[in-house]
Amino acid sequence: MTVTNRYTLAPRPAAACALALATAVLALSPAPSAPAATLNYSNPACSSFVVSGTPPTQTVTCVAAGGGAGVAVCAPTANPTAPTIGQSTTISANCSNQPTSYVWSGGACLGLTTATCKVTKSRGVTVNYTVAAVNAAGTGTAAPISVTWQ
């Protein structure tokens, strides 16, 4: 796996990268006058990559090499993203590659096997959840999401 940043993004920290076999998250914080950054990422297990999201935070998803869709890759979202105390939020798994089941952890989502989880909190709190999807190729990596009730 190779990651190369072709530009210096000083004076702030250059980048925070989390790269895994299936998903990479790139968050850049360039100085206002810095040129655009380029991420060069390669992985022999991937025949191509799909980029989603908007700068400065984007998700790079591996499309498995050698045919077949590979394990499911999830990018959970919450709606609303920042619920008020007493308001429910629905967390959606948003997984690729035809999942047939889901594995949730965290709070009231623990043990669910559906694509969504609806949660309400009666006090201000941040709860961390993860979801992984299961398909014919196996179980994907658990993807995290944090929801804060305010």
Backbone torsions as a table, in degrees:
resi	resn	phi	psi	omega
1	MET	NA	131.3	-178.4
2	THR	-128.0	130.8	175.0
3	VAL	-126.2	127.6	-178.1
4	THR	-132.1	130.5	173.6
5	ASN	-106.3	115.3	-173.9
6	ARG	-82.1	-7.4	-178.2
7	TYR	-127.4	148.2	174.2
8	THR	-82.8	130.7	-177.2
9	LEU	-109.7	26.2	178.8
10	ALA	-63.9	159.9	7.1
11	PRO	-87.6	-8.6	178.0
12	ARG	-82.0	169.1	176.9
13	PRO	-55.4	139.7	-173.0
14	ALA	-63.0	-57.5	-177.1
15	ALA	-166.1	156.7	172.8
16	ALA	-118.7	116.8	-175.7
17	CYS	-121.1	138.5	171.2
18	ALA	-126.0	108.4	-176.2
19	LEU	-115.9	130.9	176.1
20	ALA	-130.9	174.2	179.6
21	LEU	-55.8	-41.4	-172.9
22	ALA	-97.2	-33.9	-172.3
23	THR	-140.9	142.4	174.9
24	ALA	-127.3	138.1	175.5
25	VAL	-117.4	127.6	-177.4
26	LEU	-118.8	120.9	177.1
27	ALA	-122.8	112.5	-178.7
28	LEU	-106.7	141.7	175.6
29	SER	-127.5	74.0	-176.7
30	PRO	-76.3	156.6	171.8
31	ALA	-64.4	150.1	-176.4
32	PRO	-54.3	-32.2	-176.9
33	SER	-95.3	1.6	-177.5
34	ALA	-74.8	148.2	176.7
35	PRO	-70.8	164.0	178.3
36	ALA	-58.8	146.0	-179.6
37	ALA	-94.0	154.2	176.8
38	THR	-123.3	133.2	176.0
39	LEU	-108.0	121.4	173.8
40	ASN	-106.3	116.0	-175.5
41	TYR	-131.0	131.1	177.2
42	SER	-132.8	148.2	179.7
43	ASN	-154.0	117.9	-176.8
44	PRO	-62.9	-17.4	178.4
45	ALA	-79.5	-5.9	-176.3
46	CYS	-112.8	129.8	175.8
47	SER	-83.4	-26.4	176.3
48	SER	-162.4	179.2	-179.3
49	PHE	-132.5	149.7	174.9
50	VAL	-117.0	126.5	-180.0
51	VAL	-103.8	128.5	177.4
52	SER	-131.4	165.4	-178.1
53	GLY	92.3	-180.0	-179.8
54	THR	-124.6	147.9	178.1
55	PRO	-58.8	145.3	11.2
56	PRO	-90.1	0.0	-179.4
57	THR	-116.4	118.1	179.5
58	GLN	-133.5	152.0	177.7
59	THR	-108.9	131.5	177.4
60	VAL	-109.1	117.6	-176.5
61	THR	-109.1	130.8	179.2
62	CYS	-76.2	132.3	169.7
63	VAL	-99.9	116.9	-171.6
64	ALA	-57.5	137.9	176.2
65	ALA	-80.5	161.3	174.0
66	GLY	80.6	24.5	177.2
67	GLY	78.4	167.5	-178.4
68	GLY	73.5	156.3	-175.8
69	ALA	-81.5	-21.7	-176.2
70	GLY	80.9	179.8	179.9
71	VAL	-66.5	157.8	179.7
72	ALA	-71.7	144.9	177.3
73	VAL	-120.0	127.0	-176.5
74	CYS	-108.8	148.3	174.5
75	ALA	-136.0	80.7	-173.5
76	PRO	-64.7	147.0	176.3
77	THR	-133.3	156.3	177.0
78	ALA	-119.7	142.0	178.1
79	ASN	-137.5	111.2	0.0
80	PRO	-74.3	158.7	-176.7
81	THR	-73.9	-30.3	179.7
82	ALA	-132.4	78.8	-176.9
83	PRO	-67.6	153.8	174.0
84	THR	-83.7	162.7	179.6
85	ILE	-57.7	130.0	-179.0
86	GLY	89.6	-12.1	179.5
87	GLN	-89.8	140.7	176.5
88	SER	-85.5	154.2	172.2
89	THR	-129.7	146.1	176.8
90	THR	-108.2	122.8	178.0
91	ILE	-98.2	123.3	179.6
92	SER	-107.0	138.1	-175.9
93	ALA	-70.1	-40.0	-179.4
94	ASN	51.5	67.9	-175.6
95	CYS	-110.7	148.4	178.4
96	SER	-93.7	175.6	169.6
97	ASN	62.8	41.2	169.9
98	GLN	52.8	63.4	177.8
99	PRO	-66.0	148.5	177.7
100	THR	-111.5	-16.0	180.0
101	SER	-158.6	167.5	-176.9
102	TYR	-134.7	153.7	177.6
103	VAL	-126.8	111.1	-178.1
104	TRP	-104.3	151.1	169.0
105	SER	-139.7	158.8	178.2
106	GLY	99.9	124.2	174.3
107	GLY	50.3	-141.2	-176.7
108	ALA	-69.9	-11.5	179.8
109	CYS	-80.2	-17.6	-176.5
110	LEU	-50.7	124.0	175.5
111	GLY	89.3	-8.0	178.9
112	LEU	-67.5	151.6	178.4
113	THR	-123.3	12.9	-179.7
114	THR	-97.4	170.9	-177.4
115	ALA	-78.6	-14.4	-179.8
116	THR	-132.4	159.7	176.8
117	CYS	-140.2	127.4	179.6
118	LYS	-106.8	128.0	-174.0
119	VAL	-134.3	143.1	175.0
120	THR	-131.6	141.4	176.7
121	LYS	-125.3	143.6	-178.2
122	SER	-99.5	8.4	177.0
123	ARG	-149.8	163.0	177.9
124	GLY	-69.3	120.3	-177.0
125	VAL	-160.8	153.3	171.8
126	THR	-109.4	128.6	-180.0
127	VAL	-120.7	133.5	177.9
128	ASN	-97.3	131.6	179.0
129	TYR	-124.7	157.5	169.8
130	THR	-137.0	152.2	175.3
131	VAL	-140.8	137.3	173.3
132	ALA	-127.7	150.5	179.8
133	ALA	-112.7	151.9	179.6
134	VAL	-114.4	136.2	173.6
135	ASN	-143.6	-170.3	-177.1
136	ALA	-60.7	-25.3	-179.0
137	ALA	-85.3	-10.4	-179.8
138	GLY	128.8	-161.2	-179.4
139	THR	-103.2	129.4	179.0
140	GLY	-76.6	176.4	178.2
141	THR	-73.7	138.7	178.9
142	ALA	-65.7	129.9	179.5
143	ALA	-104.8	132.3	-175.7
144	PRO	-91.1	155.0	168.6
145	ILE	-150.5	141.2	175.6
146	SER	-115.4	137.2	177.9
147	VAL	-122.9	131.0	179.6
148	THR	-115.0	122.4	173.7
149	TRP	-89.5	131.8	-175.3
150	GLN	-120.3	NA	NA
